[in-house]
Amino acid sequence: MRFGQLIGFLALAISIYILWQIRTILLVIFAAVVLATVLNQLVQFFQRARIKRGVAVALTVVCVLLVLFGFFTLIVPRLVEQSQQLTRLLPLTVEQLRLWNNWLRGAIPEQFLENISGLGYLTQGLQNWLNQLLNNFFYLVSRSLAVAVGLLLFFVLTIMLLTNPSPYRQGFILLFPAFYRRRVNEILDQCATSLTGWIKGTLLTMLIIATLSYFGLLILGVPLPLVNAALAGLLEFIPNVGPTLSTIPPALLALGVAPWKAVAVIALYFGIQQIESLVVLPLIMESQVSLLPAVTLVAVVIFGSFFGFLGVFLAVPLVIVLQIWIKEVLVKDILNHWQGNKKEHFEDESDVNDSKSNSTFENS
């Protein structure tokens, strides 16, 4: 290996190491860019009314603060109250399940349990499994609240990007060769359009899921319908995994009331997810980049493994941006042109061979 190649390899290794060490900061910056991109749509709406950008940004911030203030004033007190009830009811539900477990072990003959492989182990380990599930649920909720508080930390960064985004965008575009900068600008516009469509559709989907869950749990008589509906709406932000996790708390609470209600809750949430998949998403996600469910699930698992809960939270926008860049740069600008050049090369060679064969035939 030459000295220059060695220096280049070491520089690449050091760069990867530095990027890995600051991965959380990079994710926070990416989240701020996504939020600024979405809020910029509202700023442009005010600008179309002939309002200066500085005033438009101030109006946008005021609108966001008013929405947050209304949410914390009207919804949060009831959520806190029902969350406190939830912390009291879930242990009672687990205790009720333990009693049912003991009754089941007493009702079934011991010899029958021994003859059925694994059934005795299943009944003995039911309590431990429920306790572990409960602890993981509270850990998830606590981490979600921590991430929600952490979002406020980069609010200033979002405002800075929103106030004057042109220098940051131009600085990013200057990292590419001069002949490709116009193309990069087009790709950034596509990313902005797709991210805006995704966040609008996701927020509307969260609202619909929370509303349907609330009225469904209210009709079934499940305790704490508001906090469970809010949890279902929030977890809808995490595709595939979130809707499944949101079913666990209301199902446990319903199981503490009556076993058939737990089955009804699972059926309710399954029906809501079918409505979402078949009706809601096709209507409100037209401007979003189509993502394959398997790709989304794998992305959530991979980003969650590497970057923690923040990676799970930002998995979908990261996949959207990566998909656009791969499609536009790798597929359209490299592979398609590369295949076209090879095709022209083969056509030229075939023309040369045909002309040679024709001249040979004429000479003969």
Disulfide bonds with the S-S distance in Angstrom:
none
